[in-house]
Amino acid sequence: MKKLAKIGRILYGFSVLETGLQIVYFEKFPYWLIPQSYTQISGSKIFILGFGVLLAITGISILLNKYTKPFSIISGAILLLTFCFLYIPFLFSSASRYLHLVEWENALKELAFAGGIFVLFYQFKETNETTLLRFSKKLSAIGYILFSVPILCFGLVHILHAKDVATYVPTWMPNQLFWTYFAGVALIGAGVSILLDVKAKLIASLLGVMLLTWFLILHIPRVISSPVAYLSSEITSAILALAYSGITFMIAGKGFSPISNQGK
């Protein structure tokens, strides 16, 4: 299981690094990172490049396991603050937007991605901790909630909008609608399992394998065949799947309980 956690850390670290490099290369935020209506932020190249560099450095620090603590704390705080102070006001600015789960999809993607950094906090050692780091480690339990709740919601979206989601299933796979419902049920079950710590190690392992399979057979072919105009979005979706797979492997490897706040 320790090896599984290490694999998860590598997958997640690579995803963070790639996201940062992608921001720098395309000079724009991924579609999920902030609401597009915040033009002052999304149009500021200095802010975009600065955050891209920060994520890239954070990804490298996670991969090398060097200076991971400070960069992860800063990146995690920014991502969580983005959800709280940009996405929530944006979604509640409309009388009806916040009532529809599908409208929360990008916000939940951002929250799940941020959850990975908080899950990572649990791996930090106890020696020479600062007050900020000790506080951050206490937030590691919240990381499991930040990740599992979006996963549960993604499962509901799969079921509520099955016909639309089914179009993403490769055409060579038979019974596309069945696989959409199957994935939806699997995501809901995994979200509940991790949230309540019921067979979390096993379920997280299976979820990680499923997400990694999606990355390989669904997202990679879409990236390869994507027109240039949509390439950035397809790469972003692929990296999210890889990041979520890495997070679930970290959870499976640690077997951490968000309710009891104890490692297993």
C-alpha positions as CSV (number, residue, x, y, z in Angstrom):
1,M,0.0,0.0,0.0
2,K,2.9,2.4,0.6
3,K,4.0,1.8,-3.0
4,L,0.5,2.6,-4.1
5,A,0.6,5.9,-2.2
6,K,4.0,6.7,-3.8
7,I,2.5,6.0,-7.3
8,G,-0.4,8.2,-6.5
9,R,1.9,11.0,-5.3
10,I,3.8,10.7,-8.6
11,L,0.7,10.8,-10.8
12,Y,-0.7,13.7,-8.8
13,G,2.6,15.6,-8.8
14,F,2.9,15.2,-12.6
15,S,-0.7,16.4,-13.0
16,V,0.1,19.6,-11.0
17,L,3.3,20.1,-12.9
18,E,1.6,19.7,-16.3
19,T,-1.3,22.0,-15.3
20,G,1.2,24.7,-14.4
21,L,3.2,24.3,-17.6
22,Q,-0.1,24.3,-19.6
23,I,-1.1,27.6,-18.0
24,V,2.2,29.1,-18.9
25,Y,2.2,27.7,-22.5
26,F,-1.3,28.7,-23.4
27,E,-1.3,31.8,-21.3
28,K,-4.7,31.1,-19.9
29,F,-6.3,29.2,-17.0
30,P,-7.8,25.7,-17.6
31,Y,-11.6,25.9,-18.0
32,W,-12.2,24.5,-14.5
33,L,-9.8,26.7,-12.5
34,I,-11.9,29.9,-12.2
35,P,-15.3,31.1,-13.5
36,Q,-14.8,32.6,-17.0
37,S,-16.8,35.7,-16.0
38,Y,-13.9,37.0,-13.9
39,T,-12.3,38.7,-16.8
40,Q,-10.0,40.9,-14.7
41,I,-8.3,37.8,-13.4
42,S,-8.5,35.6,-16.5
43,G,-7.1,38.5,-18.6
44,S,-4.1,39.3,-16.4
45,K,-1.1,37.7,-18.0
46,I,1.1,38.4,-15.0
47,F,-1.3,36.7,-12.6
48,I,-1.8,33.8,-15.1
49,L,1.9,33.2,-15.6
50,G,2.7,33.6,-11.9
51,F,0.1,31.0,-10.9
52,G,1.3,28.7,-13.7
53,V,4.8,28.9,-12.4
54,L,3.7,28.3,-8.8
55,L,1.8,25.2,-9.8
56,A,4.7,23.9,-11.9
57,I,7.1,24.4,-9.0
58,T,4.6,22.7,-6.7
59,G,4.4,19.8,-9.1
60,I,8.2,19.4,-9.2
61,S,8.4,19.6,-5.4
62,I,5.8,16.9,-5.1
63,L,7.6,14.6,-7.6
64,L,11.0,15.1,-6.0
65,N,9.6,15.2,-2.5
66,K,11.7,18.4,-1.9
67,Y,10.3,21.6,-0.3
68,T,6.8,20.1,-0.8
69,K,5.4,21.6,2.4
70,P,5.6,25.3,1.6
71,F,4.6,25.1,-2.0
72,S,1.7,22.7,-1.4
73,I,0.4,24.9,1.4
74,I,0.4,28.0,-0.8
75,S,-1.1,26.3,-3.8
76,G,-3.7,24.5,-1.8
77,A,-4.7,27.7,0.0
78,I,-5.1,29.6,-3.3
79,L,-7.2,26.8,-4.9
80,L,-9.5,26.5,-1.9
81,L,-9.9,30.3,-1.7
82,T,-10.7,30.3,-5.4
83,F,-13.6,28.0,-4.7
84,C,-14.8,29.9,-1.7
85,F,-14.5,33.5,-3.0
86,L,-14.9,33.1,-6.7
87,Y,-16.9,30.1,-7.5
88,I,-19.5,30.3,-4.7
89,P,-20.3,34.0,-5.4
90,F,-20.4,33.3,-9.1
91,L,-22.8,30.4,-8.8
92,F,-25.1,32.1,-6.3
93,S,-25.2,35.3,-8.4
94,S,-28.0,33.7,-10.4
95,A,-31.4,32.9,-9.0
96,S,-31.3,29.4,-10.6
97,R,-27.7,28.5,-11.4
98,Y,-26.8,27.2,-8.0
99,L,-29.9,24.9,-8.0
100,H,-28.6,22.7,-10.9
101,L,-25.8,20.3,-10.0
102,V,-24.3,20.4,-13.5
103,E,-23.6,24.1,-13.1
104,W,-21.3,23.2,-10.2
105,E,-19.3,20.8,-12.4
106,N,-16.2,23.0,-12.9
107,A,-16.3,24.3,-9.3
108,L,-16.3,20.7,-8.1
109,K,-13.4,19.8,-10.4
110,E,-11.4,22.6,-8.9
111,L,-12.4,21.5,-5.4
112,A,-11.4,17.9,-6.0
113,F,-8.1,19.0,-7.5
114,A,-7.4,21.1,-4.4
115,G,-8.4,18.1,-2.2
116,G,-5.4,16.3,-3.5
117,I,-3.0,18.8,-2.0
118,F,-4.8,18.5,1.4
119,V,-4.6,14.7,1.2
120,L,-0.9,15.1,0.5
121,F,-0.5,17.0,3.8
122,Y,-1.1,13.8,5.7
123,Q,2.2,12.4,4.4
124,F,4.3,15.2,6.0
125,K,6.6,14.1,8.8
126,E,6.1,15.4,12.4
127,T,9.6,16.8,12.9
128,N,10.3,20.6,12.8
129,E,6.8,21.5,12.0
130,T,5.7,25.1,11.9
131,T,2.3,26.3,13.4
132,L,1.1,26.7,9.8
133,L,2.1,23.2,8.9
134,R,0.5,21.7,12.0
135,F,-2.7,23.5,11.1
136,S,-2.5,22.3,7.5
137,K,-2.1,18.7,8.6
138,K,-5.3,19.0,10.6
139,L,-6.9,20.1,7.3
140,S,-5.8,16.8,5.7
141,A,-9.0,15.2,7.0
142,I,-10.9,17.9,5.1
143,G,-8.9,17.0,2.0
144,Y,-10.7,13.6,1.9
145,I,-14.0,15.4,2.1
146,L,-13.0,18.0,-0.6
147,F,-12.2,15.1,-2.9
148,S,-15.0,12.5,-2.0
149,V,-17.9,15.0,-2.2
150,P,-17.1,16.1,-5.8
151,I,-16.6,12.4,-6.8
152,L,-20.0,11.6,-5.4
153,C,-21.5,14.5,-7.3
154,F,-19.8,13.5,-10.6
155,G,-21.5,10.2,-10.2
156,L,-24.9,11.9,-9.9
157,V,-24.1,14.0,-13.0
158,H,-23.4,10.7,-14.9
159,I,-26.8,9.4,-14.0
160,L,-28.8,12.6,-14.3
161,H,-27.3,13.4,-17.7
162,A,-26.5,9.9,-18.9
163,K,-27.3,10.5,-22.6
164,D,-25.0,13.5,-22.8
165,V,-22.2,11.8,-20.8
166,A,-22.5,8.6,-23.0
167,T,-21.2,10.6,-26.0
168,Y,-17.8,10.6,-24.3
169,V,-17.6,6.8,-24.2
170,P,-15.5,5.4,-27.0
171,T,-17.6,4.4,-30.0
172,W,-15.9,1.0,-30.1
173,M,-17.4,0.1,-26.7
174,P,-20.9,-1.5,-26.9
175,N,-23.7,-0.4,-24.7
176,Q,-22.4,3.1,-24.1
177,L,-25.3,4.1,-21.9
178,F,-24.7,1.0,-19.7
179,W,-21.1,2.1,-19.1
180,T,-22.2,5.6,-18.3
181,Y,-24.6,4.4,-15.6
182,F,-22.0,1.9,-14.3
183,A,-19.4,4.7,-14.0
184,G,-22.0,6.9,-12.2
185,V,-22.9,4.2,-9.7
186,A,-19.2,3.5,-9.2
187,L,-18.4,7.1,-8.5
188,I,-21.2,7.5,-6.1
189,G,-20.2,4.4,-4.2
190,A,-16.6,5.4,-4.1
191,G,-17.4,8.9,-2.9
192,V,-19.6,7.5,-0.1
193,S,-17.0,4.9,0.8
194,I,-14.1,7.4,1.1
195,L,-16.3,10.0,2.9
196,L,-17.5,7.5,5.5
197,D,-14.3,5.4,5.6
198,V,-16.1,2.2,4.7
199,K,-13.7,-0.2,2.9
200,A,-11.9,3.0,1.8
201,K,-8.6,1.4,0.9
202,L,-10.2,-1.2,-1.4
203,I,-12.7,1.1,-3.0
204,A,-10.1,3.9,-3.5
205,S,-7.8,1.4,-5.2
206,L,-10.6,0.3,-7.6
207,L,-11.6,3.9,-8.3
208,G,-8.0,4.8,-9.0
209,V,-7.7,1.9,-11.5
210,M,-11.0,3.0,-13.2
211,L,-9.9,6.6,-13.5
212,L,-6.5,5.6,-14.8
213,T,-8.2,3.4,-17.4
214,W,-10.4,6.3,-18.4
215,F,-7.2,8.4,-18.9
216,L,-5.7,5.7,-21.1
217,I,-8.7,4.6,-23.3
218,L,-10.9,7.6,-23.3
219,H,-8.9,10.8,-22.8
220,I,-5.6,10.0,-24.5
221,P,-7.3,9.1,-27.8
222,R,-9.4,12.3,-27.6
223,V,-6.2,14.4,-27.1
224,I,-4.5,12.7,-30.1
225,S,-7.5,13.2,-32.4
226,S,-8.5,16.7,-31.1
227,P,-8.5,19.7,-33.4
228,V,-6.1,22.4,-32.4
229,A,-8.9,24.7,-31.2
230,Y,-10.0,22.1,-28.6
231,L,-6.6,20.6,-27.8
232,S,-6.1,22.6,-24.6
233,S,-9.5,21.5,-23.2
234,E,-8.9,17.9,-24.0
235,I,-5.5,17.9,-22.4
236,T,-7.0,19.6,-19.3
237,S,-9.7,16.9,-19.0
238,A,-7.1,14.1,-19.4
239,I,-4.8,15.6,-16.7
240,L,-7.8,15.9,-14.4
241,A,-8.5,12.2,-14.8
242,L,-4.8,11.4,-14.1
243,A,-4.8,13.7,-11.0
244,Y,-7.9,12.1,-9.6
245,S,-6.4,8.7,-10.1
246,G,-3.3,9.8,-8.2
247,I,-5.4,11.2,-5.3
248,T,-7.3,8.0,-5.0
249,F,-4.1,5.9,-4.9
250,M,-2.7,8.2,-2.2
251,I,-5.9,7.6,-0.2
252,A,-5.7,3.9,-0.8
253,G,-2.1,3.8,0.3
254,K,-2.6,5.7,3.5
255,G,-6.0,4.4,4.5
256,F,-6.7,7.6,6.4
257,S,-10.0,8.1,8.1
258,P,-11.5,11.5,7.7
259,I,-13.9,10.8,10.6
260,S,-11.7,9.4,13.2
261,N,-8.7,11.5,12.1
262,Q,-6.5,8.5,12.6
263,G,-4.2,6.7,10.1
264,K,-4.6,2.9,9.6
